[in-house]
Amino acid sequence: MRLRNIPGAREHIEESIYVVQDYKEQKGHWAEKFGNQNPIYIEVGMGKGQFIYENARRNPDINYVGIEKFSSVVFRAVQKMEEEPLPNLFFIRMEAEEITEVFARGEVAKIYLNFSDPWPKDRHAKRRLPSKEFLGRFAEILVDHGHVEFKTDNKDLFDFALEQREEAGWIMIAHTFDLHHNAEMVEGNIMTEYEERFSAKGNPICKYIIEKP
């Protein structure tokens, strides 16, 4: 379902001013990169960037960093930025496992996980973004009482995420198994490309908001 082979995509994003190439050198210095002290929200696995771009457009007093490993997908996000640039948004092409090498302790205020790869085989459980292993990484970079927000249409993955949240000791703020029919949680919801597609088919969307212990 992902775009992976757009000719010239890698070269294009390597030359783009909207993609941070020396991202590991920015650790502890993201405020300088943005030129302000506004809070930083990141999306791990941003896809084509629809969700994070719209968030950045609506919230100019928040800085955003979109992370994605596939060049051809980052390329689509870059195209959008080239059409309508935003000063509070940068992209990184990287593996999610590197996250603690890119952000310093307490440098991030919120993390979004949207329609993450479910890695269905048990032996790959540690690769799932809502796993306790990743929650441990996220805890390192989040501010005190920072939040992770996770959305998926995969019920098995969401059940796994709920179990991992409990094992990791994170605090549940809110959760739902049917986001679009939960008036409180759906208020202000910005849909991703996948969310639009799945919800149009009638698939219920699960979401939780959890807090770093």
C-alpha positions as CSV (number, residue, x, y, z in Angstrom):
1,M,0.0,0.0,0.0
2,R,3.0,2.3,0.2
3,L,4.8,4.0,-2.7
4,R,8.4,2.7,-2.8
5,N,9.8,3.2,-6.3
6,I,9.5,6.7,-7.6
7,P,12.5,7.3,-9.8
8,G,14.6,10.1,-8.4
9,A,12.7,10.3,-5.1
10,R,15.8,9.7,-2.9
11,E,17.9,12.2,-4.8
12,H,15.1,14.8,-4.5
13,I,14.6,14.5,-0.8
14,E,18.4,14.5,-0.2
15,E,18.4,18.0,-1.8
16,S,15.3,19.3,-0.2
17,I,15.5,22.1,2.4
18,Y,12.4,20.6,4.1
19,V,14.2,17.3,4.9
20,V,16.8,17.4,7.7
21,Q,19.8,15.5,6.5
22,D,22.0,15.9,9.5
23,Y,19.2,14.8,11.9
24,K,21.4,13.2,14.5
25,E,23.4,16.4,14.8
26,Q,20.2,18.2,15.8
27,K,19.8,16.2,19.0
28,G,19.3,18.7,21.8
29,H,19.3,21.6,19.3
30,W,15.8,21.4,17.6
31,A,14.8,24.7,19.1
32,E,17.7,26.3,17.3
33,K,16.7,24.5,14.1
34,F,13.2,26.0,14.3
35,G,14.4,29.3,15.7
36,N,12.0,29.3,18.6
37,Q,11.1,27.6,21.9
38,N,7.7,26.3,20.8
39,P,6.8,22.7,21.8
40,I,7.8,19.9,19.4
41,Y,5.4,17.3,18.3
42,I,6.6,14.4,16.1
43,E,4.8,11.8,14.0
44,V,6.6,8.5,13.7
45,G,5.6,6.9,10.4
46,M,4.0,9.9,8.7
47,G,3.2,8.3,5.4
48,K,2.7,11.0,2.7
49,G,2.4,13.7,5.5
50,Q,-1.2,14.7,5.2
51,F,-1.8,14.4,9.0
52,I,1.3,16.3,10.2
53,Y,1.1,18.9,7.5
54,E,-2.5,19.8,8.4
55,N,-1.6,19.9,12.1
56,A,1.3,22.2,11.4
57,R,-0.9,24.4,9.2
58,R,-3.5,24.7,12.0
59,N,-1.1,25.2,14.8
60,P,1.7,27.7,13.9
61,D,2.8,27.9,17.5
62,I,3.8,24.3,17.6
63,N,6.8,22.8,15.8
64,Y,6.4,19.5,14.0
65,V,8.8,16.8,12.8
66,G,7.6,14.0,10.5
67,I,9.5,10.8,10.4
68,E,9.3,8.2,7.7
69,K,11.6,5.5,6.3
70,F,10.5,5.2,2.7
71,S,12.0,7.7,0.3
72,S,9.1,7.6,-2.1
73,V,6.6,8.5,0.6
74,V,8.7,11.3,2.0
75,F,8.9,12.6,-1.5
76,R,5.1,13.1,-1.6
77,A,5.3,15.0,1.6
78,V,8.1,17.2,0.3
79,Q,6.0,18.0,-2.9
80,K,3.2,19.3,-0.6
81,M,5.7,21.5,1.2
82,E,7.1,22.8,-2.0
83,E,3.6,23.9,-3.1
84,E,2.7,25.5,0.2
85,P,5.7,25.8,2.6
86,L,5.2,25.9,6.4
87,P,7.9,27.3,8.7
88,N,7.1,24.9,11.6
89,L,7.5,21.6,9.9
90,F,10.5,19.4,8.9
91,F,10.8,15.9,7.7
92,I,13.3,13.1,8.4
93,R,13.9,9.9,6.4
94,M,15.1,7.4,9.0
95,E,14.3,4.2,10.9
96,A,12.2,4.7,14.0
97,E,14.6,2.7,16.1
98,E,17.0,5.6,15.9
99,I,14.7,8.0,17.7
100,T,16.7,8.4,20.8
101,E,19.7,9.4,18.7
102,V,17.8,12.3,17.2
103,F,16.0,13.9,20.1
104,A,17.4,14.6,23.6
105,R,15.7,13.8,26.9
106,G,12.6,15.9,27.3
107,E,12.9,17.5,23.9
108,V,9.6,16.3,22.5
109,A,6.2,17.3,23.9
110,K,4.0,14.8,22.0
111,I,4.3,11.8,19.7
112,Y,1.8,10.6,17.1
113,L,1.6,7.0,15.8
114,N,-0.9,6.6,13.0
115,F,-1.8,3.4,11.3
116,S,1.6,1.8,12.1
117,D,2.8,-1.4,10.5
118,P,1.2,-4.2,12.5
119,W,4.2,-6.6,12.1
120,P,1.8,-9.5,12.6
121,K,4.4,-12.3,13.3
122,D,5.0,-12.7,17.0
123,R,8.8,-12.7,16.6
124,H,8.5,-9.1,15.2
125,A,6.5,-7.8,18.2
126,K,9.4,-5.5,19.4
127,R,9.2,-3.7,16.0
128,R,5.6,-2.6,16.6
129,L,5.6,1.1,17.4
130,P,3.2,0.8,20.4
131,S,5.4,-2.0,21.9
132,K,6.8,-1.6,25.4
133,E,10.3,-1.4,23.8
134,F,9.3,1.6,21.7
135,L,7.4,3.1,24.6
136,G,10.7,3.0,26.5
137,R,12.4,4.9,23.7
138,F,9.6,7.4,23.6
139,A,9.8,7.9,27.4
140,E,13.4,9.0,27.0
141,I,12.7,11.9,24.6
142,L,9.3,13.1,26.0
143,V,8.8,15.8,28.5
144,D,7.4,14.9,31.9
145,H,3.8,13.9,31.4
146,G,4.2,13.9,27.7
147,H,1.7,12.1,25.6
148,V,1.6,9.4,22.8
149,E,-1.5,9.3,20.6
150,F,-2.1,6.2,18.6
151,K,-4.6,5.5,15.9
152,T,-5.2,2.2,13.9
153,D,-7.9,0.2,12.2
154,N,-6.2,-3.0,13.3
155,K,-8.0,-4.3,16.3
156,D,-5.4,-7.0,17.1
157,L,-2.7,-4.3,17.1
158,F,-4.8,-2.1,19.3
159,D,-5.3,-4.9,21.8
160,F,-1.6,-5.5,21.8
161,A,-1.0,-1.7,22.3
162,L,-3.3,-1.7,25.3
163,E,-1.5,-4.6,26.9
164,Q,1.9,-3.1,26.3
165,R,0.8,0.3,27.7
166,E,-0.2,-1.5,30.9
167,E,3.0,-3.5,31.1
168,A,5.1,-0.3,30.5
169,G,3.2,1.5,33.3
170,W,2.0,4.4,31.1
171,I,-1.2,6.3,32.2
172,M,-4.3,5.9,30.1
173,I,-5.9,9.3,29.4
174,A,-8.5,8.1,27.0
175,H,-9.3,5.4,24.5
176,T,-12.0,4.2,22.1
177,F,-12.6,1.3,19.7
178,D,-14.7,3.5,17.4
179,L,-13.2,7.0,17.1
180,H,-15.6,8.4,14.6
181,H,-18.6,7.6,16.8
182,N,-17.0,9.0,20.0
183,A,-18.1,12.7,20.1
184,E,-15.4,13.7,22.7
185,M,-12.4,12.0,21.1
186,V,-13.2,12.8,17.5
187,E,-13.5,16.5,18.1
188,G,-10.7,18.2,16.1
189,N,-9.6,14.9,14.6
190,I,-7.4,15.2,11.6
191,M,-7.5,12.2,9.3
192,T,-4.6,10.5,7.7
193,E,-4.7,9.1,4.1
194,Y,-5.3,5.6,5.5
195,E,-7.9,6.8,7.9
196,E,-9.9,8.4,5.1
197,R,-9.7,5.2,3.2
198,F,-10.5,2.8,6.0
199,S,-13.3,4.9,7.5
200,A,-15.0,5.2,4.1
201,K,-15.2,1.4,4.1
202,G,-16.9,1.5,7.5
203,N,-13.9,0.2,9.4
204,P,-13.9,1.4,13.0
205,I,-10.8,3.4,14.0
206,C,-9.3,2.7,17.4
207,K,-7.4,5.4,19.3
208,Y,-5.7,5.9,22.6
209,I,-4.0,8.8,24.3
210,I,-1.5,7.8,27.0
211,E,0.8,9.7,29.3
212,K,4.4,9.1,30.2
213,P,4.6,7.8,33.8
